[in-house]
Amino acid sequence: MNRVALSARIAEASALRYTPAGIPALDLRLEHESEVLEAGQRRQVKATVRAIALGPVADSIVRQPVGSPWTFQGFLATPRNGRHPVLHIQTFEPASI
C-alpha cells in the first residue's frame, strides 16, 4: 500500500503550469514539524517534502496562501528523471498544526 497523510505548511508553490495533455499541474515544497514518540523517547521532527498536485486539486491549492497549514493525502512516486520521491497530492483539507 502506498498512502501518505502529512500535516504541513505550504512553503513554496510554483506558478500553475499545464502538462502536454492540458492538465493543470502545481509543484510545491511542504514543510512539516511535529513531535513523535520513537523508541520511548520524544523526538522533534522537521521535514521538507517536494509535492505535486494535478487537475482540480492543483486548481484549488494554487489559490491557497504560502504558509497556510493543511493535511495532505496522496502517494509517493519517484519521477522518471529524479532520485527522490515526490508526494502526489490527491486530497487536502485545513489543518491546525
PyMOL commands that set and color helices and strands:
alter all, ss='L'
color gray80, all
select helices_A, chain A and resi 56-61
alter helices_A, ss='H'
color red, helices_A
select strands_A, chain A and resi 4-13+17-18+24-38+41-54+69-77+86-94
alter strands_A, ss='S'
color yellow, strands_A
deselect
rebuild
show_as cartoon
